[in-house]
């Protein structure tokens, strides 16, 4: 296995982890929405299920913290990769910022003249 294969494997696992966390956030927020809608449909007091709903919202907050951490991991891997002189490597969605401190600008899908 050469360096490119190893890097591609790590990049693929990173992308899969980012996607899994996003999916978990989406599912957890759907759960909270379902809990609220179910309580309303059953005409229950907002006090009913308040603790369980709070726990579900704490889960969303924890997943948000996990998302921040994996994005920071991504940024550090990108820096490490460049520090080692391996150039730019992109896997997964390619619409990424050039660096993590500068937000992406401009509308998506537009080309910029570079030469």
Secondary structure, 3 states (H helix, E strand, C coil): CCHHHHHHHHHHHHHHHHHHHHHHHHHHHHHHHHHHHHHHHCCCCCCCCHHHHHHHHHHHHHHHHHHHHHHHHHHHHHHHHHHCCCCCCCCCCCCCCCCCCCCCCCCCCCCCCCC
